[in-house]
Amino acid sequence: MVSPIRYYFERNGFYVSSRFADRLGMKVKSVRLFFIYLSFATLGIGFAVYLTLAFWLKLKDLVYTKRTSVFDL
């Protein structure tokens, strides 16, 4: 059961870089390096956005105080 799935991904999935490079007329090595750098860049951007949102939420919690009742106005 695993062999047909593995064969399908090997046949259709692993040659993406080479087919893309052939279509663009570039070296396969350059296309693979571009995908590797792009994956590192997007991981870094996502982590930076996560830290920024965490900082803003912590700041909001420090500034905003929740009132316990209507009579605290």
N, CA, C and O atoms as a Maestro MAE file, in Angstrom:
{
 s_m_m2io_version
 :::
 2.0.0
}

f_m_ct {
 s_m_title
 :::
 protein
 m_atom[292] {
  # First column is atom index #
  i_m_mmod_type
  r_m_x_coord
  r_m_y_coord
  r_m_z_coord
  i_m_residue_number
  s_m_chain_name
  s_m_pdb_residue_name
  s_m_pdb_atom_name
  i_m_atomic_number
  :::
  1 25 0.816 -1.187 0.000 1 A "MET " " N  " 7
  2 3 0.000 0.000 0.000 1 A "MET " " CA " 6
  3 2 0.868 1.263 0.000 1 A "MET " " C  " 6
  4 15 0.499 2.263 -0.616 1 A "MET " " O  " 8
  5 25 1.989 1.229 0.667 2 A "VAL " " N  " 7
  6 3 2.860 2.387 0.738 2 A "VAL " " CA " 6
  7 2 3.658 2.558 -0.561 2 A "VAL " " C  " 6
  8 15 3.958 3.683 -0.962 2 A "VAL " " O  " 8
  9 25 3.994 1.468 -1.204 3 A "SER " " N  " 7
  10 3 4.817 1.551 -2.419 3 A "SER " " CA " 6
  11 2 4.154 2.341 -3.545 3 A "SER " " C  " 6
  12 15 4.840 3.149 -4.171 3 A "SER " " O  " 8
  13 25 2.861 2.159 -3.845 4 A "PRO " " N  " 7
  14 3 2.268 2.980 -4.910 4 A "PRO " " CA " 6
  15 2 2.244 4.471 -4.574 4 A "PRO " " C  " 6
  16 15 2.427 5.309 -5.456 4 A "PRO " " O  " 8
  17 25 2.019 4.801 -3.307 5 A "ILE " " N  " 7
  18 3 2.019 6.211 -2.907 5 A "ILE " " CA " 6
  19 2 3.415 6.794 -3.051 5 A "ILE " " C  " 6
  20 15 3.583 7.902 -3.561 5 A "ILE " " O  " 8
  21 25 4.413 6.046 -2.603 6 A "ARG " " N  " 7
  22 3 5.799 6.504 -2.721 6 A "ARG " " CA " 6
  23 2 6.209 6.650 -4.184 6 A "ARG " " C  " 6
  24 15 6.877 7.614 -4.557 6 A "ARG " " O  " 8
  25 25 5.806 5.693 -5.001 7 A "TYR " " N  " 7
  26 3 6.129 5.756 -6.421 7 A "TYR " " CA " 6
  27 2 5.470 6.965 -7.082 7 A "TYR " " C  " 6
  28 15 6.080 7.614 -7.932 7 A "TYR " " O  " 8
  29 25 4.238 7.272 -6.702 8 A "TYR " " N  " 7
  30 3 3.534 8.429 -7.265 8 A "TYR " " CA " 6
  31 2 4.262 9.728 -6.928 8 A "TYR " " C  " 6
  32 15 4.455 10.577 -7.798 8 A "TYR " " O  " 8
  33 25 4.672 9.886 -5.642 9 A "PHE " " N  " 7
  34 3 5.366 11.108 -5.248 9 A "PHE " " CA " 6
  35 2 6.759 11.196 -5.850 9 A "PHE " " C  " 6
  36 15 7.220 12.290 -6.176 9 A "PHE " " O  " 8
  37 25 7.434 10.070 -6.001 10 A "GLU " " N  " 7
  38 3 8.743 10.088 -6.640 10 A "GLU " " CA " 6
  39 2 8.625 10.480 -8.104 10 A "GLU " " C  " 6
  40 15 9.459 11.219 -8.625 10 A "GLU " " O  " 8
  41 25 7.600 9.991 -8.755 11 A "ARG " " N  " 7
  42 3 7.435 10.279 -10.179 11 A "ARG " " CA " 6
  43 2 6.965 11.701 -10.417 11 A "ARG " " C  " 6
  44 15 7.437 12.347 -11.353 11 A "ARG " " O  " 8
  45 25 6.051 12.212 -9.603 12 A "ASN " " N  " 7
  46 3 5.447 13.513 -9.872 12 A "ASN " " CA " 6
  47 2 5.968 14.645 -8.988 12 A "ASN " " C  " 6
  48 15 5.882 15.811 -9.373 12 A "ASN " " O  " 8
  49 25 6.494 14.330 -7.840 13 A "GLY " " N  " 7
  50 3 6.849 15.380 -6.910 13 A "GLY " " CA " 6
  51 2 8.309 15.772 -6.882 13 A "GLY " " C  " 6
  52 15 8.626 16.933 -6.622 13 A "GLY " " O  " 8
  53 25 9.205 14.840 -7.141 14 A "PHE " " N  " 7
  54 3 10.617 15.125 -6.986 14 A "PHE " " CA " 6
  55 2 11.236 15.808 -8.198 14 A "PHE " " C  " 6
  56 15 12.368 16.284 -8.111 14 A "PHE " " O  " 8
  57 25 10.549 15.870 -9.296 15 A "TYR " " N  " 7
  58 3 11.104 16.486 -10.487 15 A "TYR " " CA " 6
  59 2 10.546 17.877 -10.731 15 A "TYR " " C  " 6
  60 15 10.622 18.392 -11.847 15 A "TYR " " O  " 8
  61 25 9.990 18.485 -9.699 16 A "VAL " " N  " 7
  62 3 9.421 19.822 -9.848 16 A "VAL " " CA " 6
  63 2 10.510 20.827 -10.172 16 A "VAL " " C  " 6
  64 15 10.348 21.647 -11.076 16 A "VAL " " O  " 8
  65 25 11.615 20.773 -9.447 17 A "SER " " N  " 7
  66 3 12.694 21.731 -9.669 17 A "SER " " CA " 6
  67 2 13.296 21.586 -11.060 17 A "SER " " C  " 6
  68 15 13.555 22.584 -11.732 17 A "SER " " O  " 8
  69 25 13.515 20.375 -11.485 18 A "SER " " N  " 7
  70 3 14.130 20.174 -12.796 18 A "SER " " CA " 6
  71 2 13.192 20.579 -13.933 18 A "SER " " C  " 6
  72 15 13.635 21.161 -14.922 18 A "SER " " O  " 8
  73 25 11.906 20.277 -13.800 19 A "ARG " " N  " 7
  74 3 10.967 20.697 -14.841 19 A "ARG " " CA " 6
  75 2 10.812 22.205 -14.869 19 A "ARG " " C  " 6
  76 15 10.714 22.800 -15.942 19 A "ARG " " O  " 8
  77 25 10.789 22.838 -13.679 20 A "PHE " " N  " 7
  78 3 10.687 24.287 -13.603 20 A "PHE " " CA " 6
  79 2 11.934 24.951 -14.184 20 A "PHE " " C  " 6
  80 15 11.837 25.962 -14.879 20 A "PHE " " O  " 8
  81 25 13.106 24.379 -13.898 21 A "ALA " " N  " 7
  82 3 14.356 24.918 -14.434 21 A "ALA " " CA " 6
  83 2 14.424 24.755 -15.946 21 A "ALA " " C  " 6
  84 15 14.899 25.651 -16.643 21 A "ALA " " O  " 8
  85 25 13.959 23.632 -16.456 22 A "ASP " " N  " 7
  86 3 13.941 23.431 -17.904 22 A "ASP " " CA " 6
  87 2 13.025 24.437 -18.588 22 A "ASP " " C  " 6
  88 15 13.348 24.948 -19.660 22 A "ASP " " O  " 8
  89 25 11.903 24.715 -17.981 23 A "ARG " " N  " 7
  90 3 10.952 25.662 -18.569 23 A "ARG " " CA " 6
  91 2 11.508 27.077 -18.578 23 A "ARG " " C  " 6
  92 15 11.279 27.830 -19.525 23 A "ARG " " O  " 8
  93 25 12.259 27.453 -17.502 24 A "LEU " " N  " 7
  94 3 12.830 28.791 -17.415 24 A "LEU " " CA " 6
  95 2 14.193 28.909 -18.078 24 A "LEU " " C  " 6
  96 15 14.684 30.018 -18.291 24 A "LEU " " O  " 8
  97 25 14.803 27.793 -18.403 25 A "GLY " " N  " 7
  98 3 16.125 27.810 -19.019 25 A "GLY " " CA " 6
  99 2 17.233 28.108 -18.019 25 A "GLY " " C  " 6
  100 15 18.229 28.747 -18.361 25 A "GLY " " O  " 8
  101 25 17.061 27.651 -16.799 26 A "MET " " N  " 7
  102 3 18.045 27.889 -15.741 26 A "MET " " CA " 6
  103 2 18.664 26.572 -15.311 26 A "MET " " C  " 6
  104 15 18.247 25.500 -15.751 26 A "MET " " O  " 8
  105 25 19.681 26.667 -14.432 27 A "LYS " " N  " 7
  106 3 20.269 25.468 -13.856 27 A "LYS " " CA " 6
  107 2 19.358 24.959 -12.741 27 A "LYS " " C  " 6
  108 15 18.725 25.744 -12.035 27 A "LYS " " O  " 8
  109 25 19.301 23.654 -12.594 28 A "VAL " " N  " 7
  110 3 18.468 23.037 -11.556 28 A "VAL " " CA " 6
  111 2 18.991 23.417 -10.172 28 A "VAL " " C  " 6
  112 15 18.209 23.627 -9.245 28 A "VAL " " O  " 8
  113 25 20.309 23.504 -10.037 29 A "LYS " " N  " 7
  114 3 20.905 23.850 -8.754 29 A "LYS " " CA " 6
  115 2 20.445 25.237 -8.296 29 A "LYS " " C  " 6
  116 15 20.179 25.435 -7.110 29 A "LYS " " O  " 8
  117 25 20.349 26.187 -9.210 30 A "SER " " N  " 7
  118 3 19.911 27.536 -8.860 30 A "SER " " CA " 6
  119 2 18.463 27.551 -8.388 30 A "SER " " C  " 6
  120 15 18.124 28.254 -7.437 30 A "SER " " O  " 8
  121 25 17.616 26.781 -9.048 31 A "VAL " " N  " 7
  122 3 16.201 26.729 -8.673 31 A "VAL " " CA " 6
  123 2 16.049 26.084 -7.303 31 A "VAL " " C  " 6
  124 15 15.249 26.552 -6.493 31 A "VAL " " O  " 8
  125 25 16.791 25.032 -7.029 32 A "ARG " " N  " 7
  126 3 16.719 24.371 -5.720 32 A "ARG " " CA " 6
  127 2 17.210 25.296 -4.612 32 A "ARG " " C  " 6
  128 15 16.606 25.359 -3.541 32 A "ARG " " O  " 8
  129 25 18.305 26.014 -4.865 33 A "LEU " " N  " 7
  130 3 18.794 26.969 -3.868 33 A "LEU " " CA " 6
  131 2 17.781 28.073 -3.622 33 A "LEU " " C  " 6
  132 15 17.611 28.512 -2.485 33 A "LEU " " O  " 8
  133 25 17.102 28.533 -4.674 34 A "PHE " " N  " 7
  134 3 16.076 29.557 -4.509 34 A "PHE " " CA " 6
  135 2 14.955 29.055 -3.613 34 A "PHE " " C  " 6
  136 15 14.505 29.784 -2.729 34 A "PHE " " O  " 8
  137 25 14.493 27.821 -3.820 35 A "PHE " " N  " 7
  138 3 13.434 27.266 -2.980 35 A "PHE " " CA " 6
  139 2 13.893 27.102 -1.532 35 A "PHE " " C  " 6
  140 15 13.113 27.334 -0.608 35 A "PHE " " O  " 8
  141 25 15.135 26.709 -1.327 36 A "ILE " " N  " 7
  142 3 15.665 26.561 0.032 36 A "ILE " " CA " 6
  143 2 15.728 27.913 0.724 36 A "ILE " " C  " 6
  144 15 15.293 28.045 1.867 36 A "ILE " " O  " 8
  145 25 16.269 28.923 0.039 37 A "TYR " " N  " 7
  146 3 16.341 30.265 0.629 37 A "TYR " " CA " 6
  147 2 14.959 30.833 0.877 37 A "TYR " " C  " 6
  148 15 14.735 31.490 1.894 37 A "TYR " " O  " 8
  149 25 14.043 30.598 -0.017 38 A "LEU " " N  " 7
  150 3 12.676 31.092 0.155 38 A "LEU " " CA " 6
  151 2 12.007 30.453 1.369 38 A "LEU " " C  " 6
  152 15 11.282 31.127 2.101 38 A "LEU " " O  " 8
  153 25 12.241 29.173 1.586 39 A "SER " " N  " 7
  154 3 11.634 28.519 2.744 39 A "SER " " CA " 6
  155 2 12.212 29.066 4.047 39 A "SER " " C  " 6
  156 15 11.479 29.238 5.021 39 A "SER " " O  " 8
  157 25 13.516 29.342 4.076 40 A "PHE " " N  " 7
  158 3 14.096 29.946 5.276 40 A "PHE " " CA " 6
  159 2 13.577 31.361 5.489 40 A "PHE " " C  " 6
  160 15 13.324 31.762 6.625 40 A "PHE " " O  " 8
  161 25 13.417 32.116 4.415 41 A "ALA " " N  " 7
  162 3 12.940 33.499 4.536 41 A "ALA " " CA " 6
  163 2 11.507 33.542 5.041 41 A "ALA " " C  " 6
  164 15 11.183 34.356 5.905 41 A "ALA " " O  " 8
  165 25 10.654 32.687 4.522 42 A "THR " " N  " 7
  166 3 9.264 32.716 4.970 42 A "THR " " CA " 6
  167 2 9.123 32.203 6.392 42 A "THR " " C  " 6
  168 15 8.234 32.645 7.120 42 A "THR " " O  " 8
  169 25 9.971 31.292 6.795 43 A "LEU " " N  " 7
  170 3 9.938 30.825 8.178 43 A "LEU " " CA " 6
  171 2 10.331 31.960 9.106 43 A "LEU " " C  " 6
  172 15 9.725 32.137 10.163 43 A "LEU " " O  " 8
  173 25 11.331 32.723 8.725 44 A "GLY " " N  " 7
  174 3 11.757 33.852 9.540 44 A "GLY " " CA " 6
  175 2 10.704 34.931 9.620 44 A "GLY " " C  " 6
  176 15 10.504 35.521 10.682 44 A "GLY " " O  " 8
  177 25 10.026 35.203 8.522 45 A "ILE " " N  " 7
  178 3 8.980 36.225 8.503 45 A "ILE " " CA " 6
  179 2 7.806 35.791 9.373 45 A "ILE " " C  " 6
  180 15 7.258 36.596 10.126 45 A "ILE " " O  " 8
  181 25 7.428 34.543 9.274 46 A "GLY " " N  " 7
  182 3 6.329 34.047 10.093 46 A "GLY " " CA " 6
  183 2 6.650 34.104 11.573 46 A "GLY " " C  " 6
  184 15 5.787 34.431 12.388 46 A "GLY " " O  " 8
  185 25 7.886 33.789 11.923 47 A "PHE " " N  " 7
  186 3 8.294 33.843 13.322 47 A "PHE " " CA " 6
  187 2 8.315 35.287 13.819 47 A "PHE " " C  " 6
  188 15 7.930 35.556 14.957 47 A "PHE " " O  " 8
  189 25 8.764 36.221 12.972 48 A "ALA " " N  " 7
  190 3 8.786 37.636 13.354 48 A "ALA " " CA " 6
  191 2 7.362 38.166 13.551 48 A "ALA " " C  " 6
  192 15 7.109 38.923 14.489 48 A "ALA " " O  " 8
  193 25 6.440 37.777 12.681 49 A "VAL " " N  " 7
  194 3 5.044 38.195 12.837 49 A "VAL " " CA " 6
  195 2 4.463 37.619 14.120 49 A "VAL " " C  " 6
  196 15 3.729 38.301 14.836 49 A "VAL " " O  " 8
  197 25 4.790 36.377 14.408 50 A "TYR " " N  " 7
  198 3 4.316 35.739 15.643 50 A "TYR " " CA " 6
  199 2 4.811 36.496 16.874 50 A "TYR " " C  " 6
  200 15 4.033 36.753 17.792 50 A "TYR " " O  " 8
  201 25 6.092 36.853 16.905 51 A "LEU " " N  " 7
  202 3 6.631 37.586 18.047 51 A "LEU " " CA " 6
  203 2 6.028 38.981 18.165 51 A "LEU " " C  " 6
  204 15 5.779 39.451 19.275 51 A "LEU " " O  " 8
  205 25 5.790 39.645 17.045 52 A "THR " " N  " 7
  206 3 5.175 40.968 17.074 52 A "THR " " CA " 6
  207 2 3.761 40.905 17.632 52 A "THR " " C  " 6
  208 15 3.378 41.730 18.461 52 A "THR " " O  " 8
  209 25 2.992 39.933 17.178 53 A "LEU " " N  " 7
  210 3 1.626 39.783 17.694 53 A "LEU " " CA " 6
  211 2 1.625 39.433 19.174 53 A "LEU " " C  " 6
  212 15 0.784 39.924 19.926 53 A "LEU " " O  " 8
  213 25 2.547 38.599 19.591 54 A "ALA " " N  " 7
  214 3 2.631 38.263 21.012 54 A "ALA " " CA " 6
  215 2 2.966 39.496 21.843 54 A "ALA " " C  " 6
  216 15 2.423 39.681 22.932 54 A "ALA " " O  " 8
  217 25 3.863 40.342 21.327 55 A "PHE " " N  " 7
  218 3 4.213 41.573 22.029 55 A "PHE " " CA " 6
  219 2 3.013 42.498 22.133 55 A "PHE " " C  " 6
  220 15 2.762 43.059 23.199 55 A "PHE " " O  " 8
  221 25 2.264 42.668 21.043 56 A "TRP " " N  " 7
  222 3 1.100 43.558 21.068 56 A "TRP " " CA " 6
  223 2 0.013 43.039 22.006 56 A "TRP " " C  " 6
  224 15 -0.629 43.828 22.699 56 A "TRP " " O  " 8
  225 25 -0.197 41.750 22.035 57 A "LEU " " N  " 7
  226 3 -1.197 41.190 22.946 57 A "LEU " " CA " 6
  227 2 -0.782 41.371 24.398 57 A "LEU " " C  " 6
  228 15 -1.622 41.667 25.247 57 A "LEU " " O  " 8
  229 25 0.499 41.198 24.695 58 A "LYS " " N  " 7
  230 3 0.982 41.399 26.063 58 A "LYS " " CA " 6
  231 2 0.857 42.869 26.449 58 A "LYS " " C  " 6
  232 15 0.488 43.184 27.581 58 A "LYS " " O  " 8
  233 25 1.162 43.771 25.513 59 A "LEU " " N  " 7
  234 3 1.033 45.200 25.773 59 A "LEU " " CA " 6
  235 2 -0.425 45.588 25.994 59 A "LEU " " C  " 6
  236 15 -0.725 46.401 26.868 59 A "LEU " " O  " 8
  237 25 -1.325 45.016 25.215 60 A "LYS " " N  " 7
  238 3 -2.755 45.283 25.372 60 A "LYS " " CA " 6
  239 2 -3.238 44.819 26.743 60 A "LYS " " C  " 6
  240 15 -4.041 45.497 27.384 60 A "LYS " " O  " 8
  241 25 -2.755 43.675 27.187 61 A "ASP " " N  " 7
  242 3 -3.155 43.176 28.503 61 A "ASP " " CA " 6
  243 2 -2.633 44.066 29.628 61 A "ASP " " C  " 6
  244 15 -3.295 44.217 30.655 61 A "ASP " " O  " 8
  245 25 -1.472 44.647 29.447 62 A "LEU " " N  " 7
  246 3 -0.921 45.520 30.475 62 A "LEU " " CA " 6
  247 2 -1.642 46.862 30.536 62 A "LEU " " C  " 6
  248 15 -1.805 47.425 31.619 62 A "LEU " " O  " 8
  249 25 -2.079 47.385 29.384 63 A "VAL " " N  " 7
  250 3 -2.702 48.705 29.335 63 A "VAL " " CA " 6
  251 2 -4.183 48.629 29.657 63 A "VAL " " C  " 6
  252 15 -4.699 49.458 30.406 63 A "VAL " " O  " 8
  253 25 -4.855 47.664 29.113 64 A "TYR " " N  " 7
  254 3 -6.305 47.553 29.263 64 A "TYR " " CA " 6
  255 2 -6.634 46.813 30.552 64 A "TYR " " C  " 6
  256 15 -6.195 45.681 30.753 64 A "TYR " " O  " 8
  257 25 -7.393 47.440 31.406 65 A "THR " " N  " 7
  258 3 -7.840 46.770 32.627 65 A "THR " " CA " 6
  259 2 -9.326 46.485 32.511 65 A "THR " " C  " 6
  260 15 -10.116 47.368 32.178 65 A "THR " " O  " 8
  261 25 -9.683 45.290 32.778 66 A "LYS " " N  " 7
  262 3 -11.078 44.894 32.663 66 A "LYS " " CA " 6
  263 2 -11.856 45.335 33.905 66 A "LYS " " C  " 6
  264 15 -11.439 45.087 35.037 66 A "LYS " " O  " 8
  265 25 -12.953 45.970 33.678 67 A "ARG " " N  " 7
  266 3 -13.799 46.398 34.788 67 A "ARG " " CA " 6
  267 2 -14.643 45.209 35.263 67 A "ARG " " C  " 6
  268 15 -15.138 44.421 34.457 67 A "ARG " " O  " 8
  269 25 -14.792 45.100 36.549 68 A "THR " " N  " 7
  270 3 -15.499 43.935 37.087 68 A "THR " " CA " 6
  271 2 -17.003 44.126 37.084 68 A "THR " " C  " 6
  272 15 -17.742 43.146 36.994 68 A "THR " " O  " 8
  273 25 -17.488 45.382 37.183 69 A "SER " " N  " 7
  274 3 -18.919 45.588 37.190 69 A "SER " " CA " 6
  275 2 -19.259 46.926 36.537 69 A "SER " " C  " 6
  276 15 -18.370 47.712 36.211 69 A "SER " " O  " 8
  277 25 -20.518 47.166 36.357 70 A "VAL " " N  " 7
  278 3 -20.992 48.392 35.731 70 A "VAL " " CA " 6
  279 2 -20.786 49.598 36.668 70 A "VAL " " C  " 6
  280 15 -20.662 50.730 36.199 70 A "VAL " " O  " 8
  281 25 -20.752 49.362 37.952 71 A "PHE " " N  " 7
  282 3 -20.663 50.436 38.924 71 A "PHE " " CA " 6
  283 2 -19.236 50.973 39.107 71 A "PHE " " C  " 6
  284 15 -19.029 51.895 39.896 71 A "PHE " " O  " 8
  285 25 -18.254 50.415 38.395 72 A "ASP " " N  " 7
  286 3 -16.879 50.880 38.499 72 A "ASP " " CA " 6
  287 2 -16.597 52.071 37.587 72 A "ASP " " C  " 6
  288 15 -15.450 52.508 37.494 72 A "ASP " " O  " 8
  289 25 -17.600 52.598 36.921 73 A "LEU " " N  " 7
  290 3 -17.393 53.715 36.027 73 A "LEU " " CA " 6
  291 2 -16.989 54.890 36.811 73 A "LEU " " C  " 6
  292 15 -16.760 55.960 36.246 73 A "LEU " " O  " 8
  :::
 }
 m_bond[291] {
  # First column is bond index #
  i_m_from
  i_m_to
  i_m_order
  :::
  1 1 2 1
  2 2 3 1
  3 3 4 2
  4 3 5 1
  5 5 6 1
  6 6 7 1
  7 7 8 2
  8 7 9 1
  9 9 10 1
  10 10 11 1
  11 11 12 2
  12 11 13 1
  13 13 14 1
  14 14 15 1
  15 15 16 2
  16 15 17 1
  17 17 18 1
  18 18 19 1
  19 19 20 2
  20 19 21 1
  21 21 22 1
  22 22 23 1
  23 23 24 2
  24 23 25 1
  25 25 26 1
  26 26 27 1
  27 27 28 2
  28 27 29 1
  29 29 30 1
  30 30 31 1
  31 31 32 2
  32 31 33 1
  33 33 34 1
  34 34 35 1
  35 35 36 2
  36 35 37 1
  37 37 38 1
  38 38 39 1
  39 39 40 2
  40 39 41 1
  41 41 42 1
  42 42 43 1
  43 43 44 2
  44 43 45 1
  45 45 46 1
  46 46 47 1
  47 47 48 2
  48 47 49 1
  49 49 50 1
  50 50 51 1
  51 51 52 2
  52 51 53 1
  53 53 54 1
  54 54 55 1
  55 55 56 2
  56 55 57 1
  57 57 58 1
  58 58 59 1
  59 59 60 2
  60 59 61 1
  61 61 62 1
  62 62 63 1
  63 63 64 2
  64 63 65 1
  65 65 66 1
  66 66 67 1
  67 67 68 2
  68 67 69 1
  69 69 70 1
  70 70 71 1
  71 71 72 2
  72 71 73 1
  73 73 74 1
  74 74 75 1
  75 75 76 2
  76 75 77 1
  77 77 78 1
  78 78 79 1
  79 79 80 2
  80 79 81 1
  81 81 82 1
  82 82 83 1
  83 83 84 2
  84 83 85 1
  85 85 86 1
  86 86 87 1
  87 87 88 2
  88 87 89 1
  89 89 90 1
  90 90 91 1
  91 91 92 2
  92 91 93 1
  93 93 94 1
  94 94 95 1
  95 95 96 2
  96 95 97 1
  97 97 98 1
  98 98 99 1
  99 99 100 2
  100 99 101 1
  101 101 102 1
  102 102 103 1
  103 103 104 2
  104 103 105 1
  105 105 106 1
  106 106 107 1
  107 107 108 2
  108 107 109 1
  109 109 110 1
  110 110 111 1
  111 111 112 2
  112 111 113 1
  113 113 114 1
  114 114 115 1
  115 115 116 2
  116 115 117 1
  117 117 118 1
  118 118 119 1
  119 119 120 2
  120 119 121 1
  121 121 122 1
  122 122 123 1
  123 123 124 2
  124 123 125 1
  125 125 126 1
  126 126 127 1
  127 127 128 2
  128 127 129 1
  129 129 130 1
  130 130 131 1
  131 131 132 2
  132 131 133 1
  133 133 134 1
  134 134 135 1
  135 135 136 2
  136 135 137 1
  137 137 138 1
  138 138 139 1
  139 139 140 2
  140 139 141 1
  141 141 142 1
  142 142 143 1
  143 143 144 2
  144 143 145 1
  145 145 146 1
  146 146 147 1
  147 147 148 2
  148 147 149 1
  149 149 150 1
  150 150 151 1
  151 151 152 2
  152 151 153 1
  153 153 154 1
  154 154 155 1
  155 155 156 2
  156 155 157 1
  157 157 158 1
  158 158 159 1
  159 159 160 2
  160 159 161 1
  161 161 162 1
  162 162 163 1
  163 163 164 2
  164 163 165 1
  165 165 166 1
  166 166 167 1
  167 167 168 2
  168 167 169 1
  169 169 170 1
  170 170 171 1
  171 171 172 2
  172 171 173 1
  173 173 174 1
  174 174 175 1
  175 175 176 2
  176 175 177 1
  177 177 178 1
  178 178 179 1
  179 179 180 2
  180 179 181 1
  181 181 182 1
  182 182 183 1
  183 183 184 2
  184 183 185 1
  185 185 186 1
  186 186 187 1
  187 187 188 2
  188 187 189 1
  189 189 190 1
  190 190 191 1
  191 191 192 2
  192 191 193 1
  193 193 194 1
  194 194 195 1
  195 195 196 2
  196 195 197 1
  197 197 198 1
  198 198 199 1
  199 199 200 2
  200 199 201 1
  201 201 202 1
  202 202 203 1
  203 203 204 2
  204 203 205 1
  205 205 206 1
  206 206 207 1
  207 207 208 2
  208 207 209 1
  209 209 210 1
  210 210 211 1
  211 211 212 2
  212 211 213 1
  213 213 214 1
  214 214 215 1
  215 215 216 2
  216 215 217 1
  217 217 218 1
  218 218 219 1
  219 219 220 2
  220 219 221 1
  221 221 222 1
  222 222 223 1
  223 223 224 2
  224 223 225 1
  225 225 226 1
  226 226 227 1
  227 227 228 2
  228 227 229 1
  229 229 230 1
  230 230 231 1
  231 231 232 2
  232 231 233 1
  233 233 234 1
  234 234 235 1
  235 235 236 2
  236 235 237 1
  237 237 238 1
  238 238 239 1
  239 239 240 2
  240 239 241 1
  241 241 242 1
  242 242 243 1
  243 243 244 2
  244 243 245 1
  245 245 246 1
  246 246 247 1
  247 247 248 2
  248 247 249 1
  249 249 250 1
  250 250 251 1
  251 251 252 2
  252 251 253 1
  253 253 254 1
  254 254 255 1
  255 255 256 2
  256 255 257 1
  257 257 258 1
  258 258 259 1
  259 259 260 2
  260 259 261 1
  261 261 262 1
  262 262 263 1
  263 263 264 2
  264 263 265 1
  265 265 266 1
  266 266 267 1
  267 267 268 2
  268 267 269 1
  269 269 270 1
  270 270 271 1
  271 271 272 2
  272 271 273 1
  273 273 274 1
  274 274 275 1
  275 275 276 2
  276 275 277 1
  277 277 278 1
  278 278 279 1
  279 279 280 2
  280 279 281 1
  281 281 282 1
  282 282 283 1
  283 283 284 2
  284 283 285 1
  285 285 286 1
  286 286 287 1
  287 287 288 2
  288 287 289 1
  289 289 290 1
  290 290 291 1
  291 291 292 2
  :::
 }
}
